[in-house]
Amino acid sequence: FVPAVWANAQDGITESRRNALVKAIEKASPAVVSINIIQTQTQRVIDPFLRDFWGLFDVPPVRKRVRNREFHSVGSGFIFDKDGHVLTNYHVIEGATAVSVNLTDGTRLDAQVVGADARADVAVLKVNGEDLPCLSLGRSDDLMAGEWVIAIGNPFGPYMRDPQPTVSVGVVSANQRRISPDIAGGERLYQDMIQTDAAINPG
């Protein structure tokens, strides 16, 4: 009798800990992806030895040779429909020559950029897969200051052995914030923004 009561008590405590925030995180996390970016940049280089040698004789510089160099970076996004469309920021994929995503189960999928708006800093990717987890887009027109906000992202991707997303929690600090167009020289347009005190790291 005593072990049964103890087990029931433990079950009750465990269930009480699974509040609305925990349940929301459990629901959203599988659809959060890490985005892997490869950028190829062409560089013109001169062999340091030849540069210094010919510099002694005050002759025209040696012809530069060209080489391609790859740069790798990561960001985060989420799948928002069963067709495999992924929402992310434009600055995450800007200048990319190859894009792929990592799911929370470790699966890696090639991705294509199918839509982008540099000024609004939004981009849409497309991945192909079966039974992909997804999140439907919500409404923001009735948010109230003080309501809970959960920030979920996976910006570390292949650099972490455990692919689960990172979570931080805060509240809605203000609604419909409009940032001055002078920010970033007018290249970005930030309007109707939701301000929050949830910690959000680059990526």
N, C-alpha and C positions, 0 to 999 in steps of 0.2 A: 504493500500500500504506500509506504513512504517513498520508494523509488518512483512509483507512478505519479505521485503528487509532485515530487521534485521535477520530473520530466515535464509535466504539464506547466509548472511554474516557469521553467526555462523556456519552453515554447512560447509562453505568453510574453516573456521579456524580449525574446528575439523578435516576435511579431510587432511589439510596441516600438522597437527601434527602427522598423521599416516604415518610416514616415513618408510624407508626400515627396520630400526631396529625394530620398533614397529610391523610391519607386520611379520617379521621373528620370533619374540618372540611369537606372537599370534599363528603362525603356529606350532612352536616347543613345546610350553608349555604343551599341552594335553598329549604328549607322554612321558614326564618326570615323573619318578616315585620315590617314597621314598621306600627304601629297609629296612625292619625290620629284625634284626638278633637276634636269641637266641642261646647262647652258654651254654652248660652244662659242668661244671667242677667238678671233684671229689676231695673232700678235706678230709684230715684226721685231726680230731680235738680231743682235750682232754678237758674235763670239767675243767675250771680254778680252781674250788674249790678242786677237786681231785688232780690236778697237784700240787697245793701249799701244800695240806695236806701231800701227800706222799713225797714231797720234804723235809719235816722236818725230815724224818726218813732215808734219804739217801738210798731209795730203788729204784729198777728199775722203770722206768716210767710206768704209767698205759697204758694199751693197748688203742690205739687210735680207735675211731669209725669213720666210713666213712659216709659222707653225700654229696649229689649232690646239687650244687648251680647253679642257672640260672643267666646269665648275658645278659642284653639287650643292643643292640646298633643299630644305624641307619646309612644309607648311601644313595647314590643316583645313578640313572641309567636312561636308556631310552629304550623304546620299539622300535625295529628297523625292525620288519616285522609283517605281519598280523597273523602269527602263534603264536605270543606272546613271541618271544625271546627278552630278555632284556640284554643290554650290561652294564657292570659295572666293577669295579676294583676287582682284586682278594683279596686285603687286606680288602675289605668291607665284604666279605663272608667267610674269612679264619676261619676255626675252627667252622663253624656254624653247629648246630644240627637241626635248623628249620629256614626257610626263607619265608618271605611273602613280598608283595609289596602293596603300597597304590597308587592308581591313583589320579589325581588332582580333581576328583569329589567325593573323599572320599571312593571309592570302595576298599576293601581289598581282595587280591587274594593270595592264597598259591603259592609258587614258588619252583622249583627244580633246582639245579645246574646241567647243562647238559654239561658244558665245562669250563675248567680253565687252565690258564698258569701262574703259580706262578712267574716265572722269568720275564715275560713280564707284570705282574700285571694286567691281563685281565681275566674276567670271563663272562660266558653267563648263564642266567637263563631262565626258561620256565614257563610261566603262561598260564592258560586256561581261555578264556573269549570270548565274542562276540563283534564284531565291535570295537576292540581295536584300539586306535589311535597309529600311528607309524610314525617314521622318517626314510627315506632312508639314507644310509651312503653316504657321499659326497666324493669328491676327494681333496687330500691335496698336490698333486704334482705341482700345479701351483699357490700356495699361494704366495703373495707378502708381504714383510715387509711393515707395515703401513696400511694394510687392516683391516677393522673392525672385531672384535671378540666379540661374545656374549657368556658368560658363564651362563648356566641355570642349576640349580640343586634343589633338594628338600630333603636336608639332615635332616630336623627336623621332617618330617613325622607326626606321631601321637601326637607329642608334641605341634603342632600348631593347633588351631581350624580352621584356614583358610588353606586349603591344597595347595594353589597355589605355584608354584615354586619361588625361589629367582633368581634374574637376576643381573648380573654385565656386564659392557662393557669395552672393551679395544681395543688394536690393536695387530697385529702380530708383535712381537719384533724381532724374528729371526726364521729361518727355519732349519730343519734337525740338531737340536742340539743333540749331543751325550754326555751323562753323563759318567764320568769315572766309570768303573766297580768296583773300590775300594769303591764306595758309597754303604752303606748297606752290606759291606762284600761280594759283588758279588752275593748276593741273588736276586737282581733285575737287570734287563737289560733295561736301558732306552736309546733308540736310535731313530733317525729320529723324534725327539720331536719338537713340535711347541711351541716356547716360546711366552708368552703373558704377558701384564701388567694388564689384567683383574683380579680383586680380586677374588680369589677362596679359600673358607674356607675348613677346614677338613671335609670330608664326601662327 
